[in-house]
Amino acid sequence: MPETTPEVAEPSRRQLRRAEQARRSEYGAWYPRWFWPSFAIPGVMWLIVFFVVPFYAVISVAFGTIDSFRNPLPVWQPWYWTNKYISGVLGHILGTDPYLRPTYIRTFMYVAIASTICLVVGYAVAYYTARHGGKYRTLILVALISPFWISYLMRMLAWVNLLSDDGYVNVILEKLHLISEPISWLSGKDITVVLGLVYGYIPYMILPLFGYLDRIQPSLLEAGRDLGASPAQTFWRVTLPLSKPAIYAGMVIVALPMFGDYYTNNLLSGSPNTTMIGNLIDGSVITAGQGPNGAVLVLILMVILLVPMVYYLRGTLKAQEAK
Amino acid sequence: MSTVSTPGGTRGFAGWLHNPWRKPRVLQWVTIGYLSWSILPVLIAILMSFNAGRSNTVFQTFGLRWWIDDPDQQALFQDPVLRRAIMQTYILSFVTMIVAVPLGVMFAIGIDRWRGRPANVANFAMLVTFVIPEIIIGLAMLLTVQHLFTFVKLGTFAQIAGLVTYQISYPVIIVRARLLSIGKEYEEAGMDLGASPRQSVRRVLLPLLYPAILASLAIVFADTVDDFVTVRYLSGPASSQPLSIFIYVTARASATPAVNAAATLMLVTTTVVIVLGYLGYRRVSRGQGGGDVSTFTQL
């Protein structure tokens, strides 16, 4: 090793200039302009090729036509688009031959009921874990997260097993003399599908609620109590208002996937009596000649989901900026 | 410590109702009920995979028949179709993880500091892939492969493209949360000490992000093992169908306990990955603050 290591290097003019720049501008002044964008570019390219372009493909198929083999024939140029399939499907929802309308109404009903059950049960569980978990808190938390790595299929399969005609649910109900012969839960029962949806998506409700409730300062609740509020009043007037953002976020985060769900329905019912929007879309993939209709159904679903999605994303973006 | 006495000496139901320190019994039972409702069915389904009979609804006797030892060669590890499906599950998950996590981590680092309209649009599009129902991504990719990128055949490659698109937002969200919590002081300190921008990212920022990257790897792998929506639409020949599709297709049709065995194998895989991820996370985040279960969950 040479012994000429300088004690303190004189700052070069360039370093001084950079330091000055950094002092003047609050962020990122040391970096070349292209520096941070270059990190994001690969991801941006990926999104363009595999997300934006596919979305345009959906639009092109929806506004396109079909060939003589009844395969969809997408039309890429907007000036050649036809709205034949769009108006066709919309006619079947809103117009004179509304055979698709029950499916849409049913989907809204299912989602509304299922998300409400998710909220009520989920709030109770999240509240208990956050406030009274005590020494079991970590254990309960692990149990609450476990559905995230137990596959959705496994969880549905479990219910298919339990609810089949000779399954344990019927066995227990017969033992208790509540029913005299097995109920076929898996052939088009509304309640089975709704409970299946609750079972599938309630974990997504509980975790944000828990995160919020856990962060509420106990001092706020104590202040409410000190000022003479009963426990119930403290809950209604302090805890509940404070957890409102989480309630809205949780409702959106469970409702969005429910609107696109077809597998819960297919696994737990498979009957046309419980068809949801997702089943229509899934069916269009399987059936020949239904390509454009499937694309139209996707666009309609996007329009339905636009408001909750933008609401949720604006909240997320605001939270990112606030930090 | 003295025990807390009921104020005012009220007794009975009214006293219980007005006692602010009473245990929330109802909530406790709701929680216990919810947890059993949530976990028990899965445990029963796992048990069924060890059924020696043909049924996956009524347990007869214990046996490994549907794992390794079926006379008709239909057990999970015997049937060549299922063995191929197991391989496909691991291939898809591994490749998706290897592609999605670096893309997502770099995107997160870039988008966190890149200001301006293009950055906002890209950020918004990324979040849309996170909240959009999966069926939309699956169908959009299917139509694209069928009509636009016709040089791509349905099968493994298309499946991976779709899976990466669906999964890429996880590393982005996890890494951004971590970036917010570490702030920019460490990098600035690094640059004050003479690091170039690139060095400050590689030698200061990246090590600080290891916990988040590890968590992303585990979550993306585990989530891809379970995926069947995107994967099913983009699957081509039978050899490109992973276990998840086998379960989805046979759960209602001719289901034997082999289906339960397949689901159990997936569960074991994801559990191992998540536990490894968690242990690694604790290891690399030692001395960085955080590292208990609740931080891991809030990622």
Interface residues (C-beta under 8 A of the other chain):
Chain A: Y27 G28 W30 Y31 P32 F35 W36 P37 S38 F39 A40 I41 P42 G43 V44 W46 L47 F50 F51 V52 V53 P54 F55 A57 V58 S60 V61 P72 P74 V121 A124 V125 Y127 Y128 T129 R131 H132 T138 I140 L141 V142 A143 L144 I145 S146 P147 W149 I150 S151 Y152 L153 M154 R155 M156 L157 A158 W159 V160 N161 L162 S164 D166 G167 Y168 V171 L186 Y199 I202 P203 L207 G211 D214 R225 S230 P231 V252 I253 L256 P257 F259 G260 D261 Y262 Y263 N266 L267 G270 G278 I281 D282 V285 G291 G294 A295 V298 L301 M302 L305 M309 Y312 L313 T316 L317 Q320 K323
Chain B: H18 P20 K23 P24 L27 Q28 V30 T31 Y34 L35 W37 S38 I39 P41 V42 I44 A45 M48 S55 N56 T57 V58 L103 G104 M106 F107 I109 G110 I111 D112 R113 W114 R115 P118 A119 A122 N123 F124 A125 M126 L127 V128 T129 V131 I132 P133 E134 I135 I136 I137 L139 A140 M141 L142 L143 T144 Q146 H147 L148 A161 G162 V164 T165 I168 V172 R176 L180 K184 M191 P197 A222 V225 D226 F228 V229 Y233 S244 I247 Y248 A251 R252 A255 V259 N260 A263 T264 M266 L267 T270 T271 V273 I274 D292 V293 S294 T297 Q298
